[in-house]
Every structure is written in C-alpha cells, then in structure tokens.
Amino acid sequence: MEKYQKTSVAAQPRVELHDVLGLTGAEVSINQMPAGASVPFLHSHKQNEEIYGVLSGHGTMTLDGEPVSLSEGDWLRVSPEVKRQLSAAADSGITYICIQAKAGSLEQMTAGDAVIG
C-alpha cells in the first residue's frame, strides 16, 4: 500500500472512497440526490456509526420514525442501531457526505494522535 492516495470526485450520484483511497478505518461516500428522491431502503448498522454532512440543498433524515430536517452546513451523527432513511426535499436536491466508522473505536484524536517533528 502506498503512503497516500489522491482522487478527484466528479459529479456522480454516489461515490464510495474506500476502494479508491484504500481506506482502512472508515468508509466515506459522497452522495447527490435530486429533489424528491430518497435512499431506497430503511437501514441500521451492526457496528458503524454514521456522520452525515450536508454540503448543499436540504432534506429530511427519518431516525427511528422521527423526521429531522437537514440543510446546508448541518452535521448529524447517528448511532449504529438507529433505523434511518434520508430524503431530499420536494423542491431541492441534497448533496452530502457520509462517514462510517466503528462506534467506540476512536482512541485518540487530532493532537493526541499527532507525532510532531
């Protein structure tokens, strides 16, 4: 495995970066849904929490039956066991990033994991 990977993401409905970048600790996808569209299934996870970041547009994330409005600039963390489904608003598409990582696996962050010099 190389020490770094770089890619460029063109406008596509969904791009998963795990294979492209050789990710080993997280899954990252970039997603674009047109107005009125939704993820075609309700789902939860066995181990992975998900972090959603809305890059543009707006929509609704239904979490265990409760609708949560999302718009540009919003970030949302969802526990693995929560049933979720994202829908774009009827009048707006939505572009978002989704990061999956094993819940509870982060041992150190930022400066705590850094080696200076």
Buried (B, 14 or more C-beta within 10 A) or exposed (E): EEEEEEEEEEEEEEBBBEEBBEBEEBBBBBBBBEBEBBBEEEEBBEEBBBBBBBEEBBBBBBBEEEEBEBEBEBEBEBBBEBEBBBBBBEEBBBBBBBBBBBBEEEEEEEEEEEEEE
